[in-house]
């Protein structure tokens, strides 16, 4: 079976997804959408770059409605924004066109707790259209939620789950370095945390997805964000950070039943972070501990997970789903 897809959003992540989709047998790119006037009207192949798969004769369009109507895709690979409210209209338009959706929108990974009305609206629309809507990526979508869930499979009982993700942001793209506050003063960092513009989007969603799928009713949660300051000057392709300025974030989301901490998700994402890793510890019977040394490269893994999820999404029951509900996502 060949899955016909439209690539919607051609920023750094969207282009990475498109390159992988173009190279994957079993996937045919039949359309591409981006509102950037420098990209609209260009051949997709030109945006994918030298050495990338050709991407067929697809021309990037700024007209989403026309592209969806003409291409009639089985699924849309959607990568435009982290904010669910800002992509609501895009998602509803895709659903109404009769296409399944795999989106990298972090807030879509598990919106039932933070945005229940919007989640219900999207779920109802997807059920009416007979399509599936999935938010996924490396984090949220895998490293701190779907992977820990899979690691509980051999456990007769689970008492607590702890996840540590350490990312050297110096190796990542410019938008991510800005998102974690690299180069800000501590005062500027605090102001942007209060405004909600500096944080890793999706950690609370991962927390609630884990709790819901494990059947735990959390009585209390908290989400703390602290700046990690540079001890010495740091220079990357995208940022210059002086000693004492912000190198990135340490964010911790915790869930409690009574006074017992049953979930702890800790993300350390800053320039020069030592010992990058993804570590999951299951306090269970039997206990399980796994470390991915070096950690998962977020951009590469997000593109791979989005493309690999296509096969699961087209087989899933209609509606809004999380990674805990669709058929197991794996390479194909």
C-alpha positions in Angstrom: 0.0 0.0 0.0 1.2 3.5 -0.8 0.1 6.3 1.5 -0.6 9.6 -0.3 0.5 12.5 1.9 0.5 16.3 1.8 3.3 18.0 3.7 1.9 21.0 5.6 4.5 23.4 7.0 8.0 23.5 5.6 10.1 25.0 8.4 13.2 23.2 9.6 11.1 20.3 11.1 8.6 20.2 8.2 11.4 20.0 5.6 13.1 17.2 7.6 9.8 15.3 7.6 9.4 16.0 3.8 12.9 14.7 3.0 12.3 11.5 4.9 8.8 11.0 3.4 10.2 11.6 -0.1 12.8 8.8 0.5 10.4 6.3 2.0 9.0 3.6 -0.2 5.3 3.3 0.5 4.8 7.1 0.8 4.0 9.4 -2.1 4.1 13.2 -1.6 1.1 14.6 -3.6 1.1 18.1 -2.2 3.0 20.7 -0.1 1.7 23.7 1.8 3.4 26.7 3.3 2.4 30.3 3.6 5.9 31.7 3.3 5.9 33.7 0.1 9.6 32.7 -0.5 8.5 29.0 -0.5 5.0 29.2 -2.2 5.4 28.6 -5.9 8.7 26.8 -5.5 9.2 23.1 -6.5 9.3 21.1 -3.3 12.4 19.4 -4.7 14.3 22.7 -4.7 13.5 23.2 -1.0 14.6 19.7 0.0 18.1 20.6 -1.2 20.9 18.9 -3.2 21.2 15.2 -2.6 17.7 14.9 -1.2 15.0 12.7 -3.0 13.4 14.6 -5.8 9.9 14.9 -4.2 8.2 14.4 -7.5 6.9 17.5 -9.4 5.1 18.9 -6.4 4.8 22.7 -6.2 4.5 24.3 -2.8 1.2 26.2 -2.4 0.0 28.8 0.1 -3.6 27.7 -0.6 -4.3 24.9 1.8 -7.9 24.3 0.8 -7.1 24.0 -2.9 -4.2 21.7 -2.3 -6.2 19.4 -0.1 -9.1 19.3 -2.5 -6.9 18.6 -5.5 -4.4 16.1 -3.9 -7.0 14.1 -1.9 -4.3 12.8 0.5 -4.7 9.8 2.8 -2.8 11.7 5.4 -1.3 15.1 6.1 2.1 15.5 7.8 1.5 18.8 9.7 4.3 20.8 11.2 3.4 24.5 11.7 3.2 25.5 15.4 3.4 24.3 19.0 0.2 26.1 20.0 -3.0 24.0 19.5 -5.2 27.1 19.5 -3.3 28.6 16.7 -3.5 25.5 14.5 -7.2 24.7 15.2 -8.4 26.0 11.9 -5.7 24.2 10.0 -6.5 20.9 11.6 -10.3 21.3 11.1 -9.7 22.1 7.4 -7.6 18.9 7.0 -10.2 16.8 8.8 -13.0 18.2 6.7 -11.0 17.3 3.6 -11.2 13.7 4.7 -7.5 13.2 5.6 -5.8 11.7 8.6 -3.4 13.9 10.4 0.1 13.4 12.0 1.1 16.7 13.6 4.1 17.8 15.5 2.0 20.3 17.4 3.2 19.6 21.0 0.0 20.7 22.7 -1.9 18.2 20.5 0.0 15.2 21.9 -2.5 15.1 24.9 -4.8 18.1 25.0 -7.6 16.6 27.1 -6.4 18.0 30.4 -5.3 21.5 29.5 -7.7 22.2 26.6 -10.7 19.8 27.0 -13.2 21.8 24.9 -10.8 22.1 22.0 -9.9 18.4 22.3 -13.6 17.4 22.3 -14.2 19.6 19.2 -11.3 18.0 17.2 -12.3 14.5 18.4 -15.9 15.0 17.3 -14.9 16.4 13.9 -12.4 13.5 13.3 -15.0 10.9 14.2 -17.6 12.5 11.9 -15.1 12.5 9.0 -13.9 9.0 9.8 -10.2 10.0 10.2 -7.6 9.9 12.9 -5.8 12.9 14.4 -2.5 12.4 16.2 0.0 14.7 17.8 3.5 13.3 18.1 7.2 13.8 17.9 10.3 12.9 19.9 9.2 14.9 23.0 6.3 14.9 23.5 5.2 11.8 21.7 8.0 9.4 22.5 11.0 9.9 24.8 9.1 11.0 27.9 5.7 9.3 27.4 5.3 6.6 24.7 8.7 5.0 25.4 8.1 4.8 29.2 4.7 3.3 28.6 6.1 0.6 26.4 8.8 -0.2 29.1 6.0 -0.9 31.6 4.8 -3.9 29.5 6.7 -6.6 31.5 5.7 -5.2 34.8 3.1 -6.9 37.0 2.8 -3.7 39.0 4.0 -0.1 38.5 4.5 2.2 41.5 6.3 5.2 39.9 7.9 6.3 36.7 10.9 8.7 36.4 12.3 10.0 33.1 15.4 12.1 32.6 16.1 13.7 29.2 19.4 15.7 28.8 19.8 17.6 25.5 22.9 19.6 24.5 21.0 22.4 22.8 24.2 23.7 21.1 23.7 20.8 18.6 20.1 21.8 17.8 18.5 24.3 15.4 18.3 28.0 16.1 14.6 28.2 17.0 15.0 25.6 19.7 18.0 27.5 21.2 15.8 30.6 21.3 12.9 28.7 22.8 15.1 27.6 25.8 16.2 31.2 26.3 19.9 31.0 25.2 21.5 34.4 25.5 19.0 36.0 27.8 19.8 37.6 31.1 18.3 35.9 34.1 15.8 38.8 34.5 14.7 38.5 30.8 14.4 34.7 31.3 12.1 35.1 34.3 9.9 37.6 32.3 9.6 35.3 29.4 8.8 32.3 31.6 6.0 34.4 33.1 4.8 35.2 29.6 5.0 31.5 28.6 7.4 32.1 25.7 10.4 30.3 27.2 9.6 26.7 28.1 9.6 23.3 26.6 6.1 22.8 25.3 4.6 19.4 26.0 6.0 18.3 29.3 2.6 18.6 31.2 1.0 16.8 28.2 3.4 13.9 28.6 2.7 13.8 32.3 -1.0 13.6 31.9 -0.8 11.1 29.0 1.3 8.7 31.2 -1.1 9.1 34.1 -4.2 8.5 32.0 -3.0 5.5 30.2 -1.6 3.9 33.4 -5.0 4.5 35.0 -3.7 6.9 37.7 -5.8 9.8 39.0 -3.3 12.5 39.9 -4.3 14.5 42.9 -1.7 17.2 42.4 0.8 18.2 39.7 3.5 20.9 39.4 5.7 22.1 36.6 8.8 24.1 37.5 11.2 25.9 35.1 14.6 27.2 36.1 17.4 28.9 34.1 20.7 27.1 33.6 23.4 29.8 33.5 26.6 29.7 31.5 29.8 29.3 33.5 31.9 30.5 30.5 31.1 32.1 27.1 29.4 29.8 24.6 29.2 30.4 20.9 27.1 28.4 18.5 26.0 28.9 14.9 22.9 30.6 16.2 23.7 32.2 19.6 26.4 33.9 21.6 26.1 33.5 25.4 28.2 35.4 27.9 29.2 33.9 31.2 26.2 34.5 33.6 23.7 34.6 30.8 21.1 31.9 30.2 22.3 28.7 28.5 18.9 27.0 28.6 16.4 25.4 30.9 15.8 22.8 33.5 12.1 21.9 33.6 10.5 19.3 35.9 6.9 18.1 35.8 5.7 16.0 38.7 2.5 14.1 39.5 1.3 13.0 42.9 -1.2 10.6 44.4 -1.6 11.7 47.9 1.9 12.7 49.1 3.5 10.1 46.9 5.3 11.3 43.8 4.4 8.7 41.1 5.6 10.6 38.0 8.7 12.7 37.6 9.7 14.0 34.2 12.9 16.1 34.2 14.2 17.9 31.1 17.7 19.5 31.0 18.0 21.3 27.7 20.8 23.9 27.5 23.9 24.8 25.5 26.8 22.5 26.4 24.8 20.1 28.6 27.1 17.3 29.6 26.2 13.6 29.2 23.2 13.8 26.9 20.9 10.9 27.5 17.3 9.6 27.7 16.8 7.5 30.9 13.6 5.8 32.0 13.2 4.2 35.4 10.2 2.2 36.2 9.6 1.5 39.9 7.7 -1.7 39.5 7.6 -5.5 39.7 10.1 -6.1 38.2 11.9 -2.8 38.1 13.0 -1.5 34.7 15.8 0.9 33.9 16.9 1.9 30.4 19.4 4.6 29.2 19.9 5.7 25.6 23.4 7.1 25.8 23.9 10.3 23.9 20.1 10.8 23.8 17.7 10.9 20.9 18.5 13.7 18.4 15.2 15.6 18.5 15.0 16.9 14.9 16.0 13.6 13.3 13.8 11.5 15.6 10.8 13.8 15.3 10.8 13.5 11.5 11.2 9.7 11.7 8.4 9.3 14.3 6.1 11.5 12.2 6.7 9.4 9.0 6.7 6.1 10.9 3.3 7.0 12.5 1.6 7.2 9.1 1.1 3.4 9.0 -0.4 3.4 12.5 -2.7 6.4 11.9 -4.3 5.1 8.8 -5.2 1.9 10.7 -6.4 3.6 13.9 -10.0 4.1 14.9 -11.3 7.6 14.0 -11.0 10.4 16.4 -8.3 12.3 18.3 -5.7 9.9 19.6 -2.5 9.9 21.6 0.5 7.7 21.1 -0.8 5.5 23.9 -3.9 4.6 21.8 -2.8 4.2 18.1 -1.3 0.9 16.9 2.4 0.6 17.9 4.5 3.1 15.9 7.6 1.5 14.5 9.9 1.7 11.5 8.4 0.4 8.3 
